[in-house]
Amino acid sequence: MSNSRMRRSGKGLEKDTVLGNVLRLGLPWKHESVLSSYANPVRRSPKDIDQISDGHRRQLELYQSKCNELIRQLVVAGEQPRKKVSYT
């Protein structure tokens, strides 16, 4: 995060904070592995496409559960972990 004042919009919190970057859910649609998963959909059967989508869905569900665990740990961790991080 820069020294300038942090934007308070949803996009600003998502881009300018560590927690915002962690909690951003969704597939990186520009990433090569995602693009290659759906390459040549005409040559694939609907069952194959459904299996690929289900695999991505399972990955997102796992990621979401891990994010929920992280938030839960931050909430119950107490005062010390919530203090501002210093760069010394």
C-alpha positions in Angstrom: 0.0 0.0 0.0 1.3 3.4 -0.9 1.7 6.3 1.6 -1.2 8.1 0.0 -4.6 8.0 1.5 -6.3 4.6 0.9 -9.4 4.7 -1.2 -12.5 3.5 0.7 -14.4 2.1 -2.2 -14.8 -1.6 -2.6 -12.3 -1.7 -5.5 -9.8 0.3 -3.5 -10.0 -1.9 -0.5 -9.7 -5.0 -2.7 -6.6 -3.7 -4.6 -4.9 -1.8 -1.8 -5.1 -4.2 1.2 -3.6 -7.6 1.8 -6.9 -8.9 3.1 -8.7 -7.5 0.0 -6.3 -9.4 -2.2 -6.8 -12.6 -0.3 -10.6 -12.4 -0.2 -11.0 -11.7 -3.9 -13.0 -14.6 -5.1 -13.2 -15.9 -8.6 -11.1 -17.5 -11.2 -8.3 -15.5 -12.8 -10.0 -15.6 -16.2 -6.9 -14.3 -18.0 -4.6 -17.0 -16.5 -3.4 -19.6 -19.0 -4.7 -22.6 -17.0 -8.2 -21.2 -17.0 -8.1 -20.2 -20.7 -6.7 -23.6 -21.7 -9.4 -25.4 -19.7 -12.1 -24.0 -22.0 -10.1 -24.0 -25.3 -12.0 -25.5 -28.2 -15.4 -26.0 -26.5 -17.0 -27.1 -29.8 -14.7 -30.1 -29.9 -15.6 -31.2 -26.3 -18.7 -33.0 -25.1 -21.1 -31.2 -22.7 -20.0 -33.7 -20.1 -16.4 -32.6 -20.4 -17.3 -29.0 -20.0 -19.5 -29.8 -17.0 -16.6 -31.7 -15.4 -14.2 -28.7 -16.0 -16.8 -26.3 -14.5 -17.3 -28.6 -11.5 -13.6 -28.8 -10.9 -13.3 -25.0 -10.9 -16.3 -24.8 -8.6 -14.8 -27.2 -6.1 -11.5 -25.2 -6.1 -13.5 -22.0 -5.4 -15.5 -23.7 -2.6 -12.2 -24.8 -1.0 -10.7 -21.4 -1.4 -13.8 -19.8 0.1 -13.8 -22.1 3.1 -10.1 -21.3 3.7 -10.9 -17.5 3.5 -13.7 -18.0 6.1 -11.2 -19.8 8.4 -8.8 -16.9 8.1 -11.5 -14.3 8.9 -12.6 -16.5 11.8 -9.1 -16.7 13.2 -8.6 -12.9 12.8 -11.9 -12.3 14.8 -11.0 -14.6 17.7 -7.2 -13.8 17.7 -7.4 -11.0 20.1 -6.0 -7.5 20.2 -2.3 -8.1 19.3 -2.8 -9.4 15.7 -5.2 -6.5 14.9 -2.6 -3.8 15.6 -1.3 -1.8 12.6 1.7 -3.4 10.9 4.9 -1.5 11.3 7.6 -1.5 8.7 10.7 -1.6 10.9 
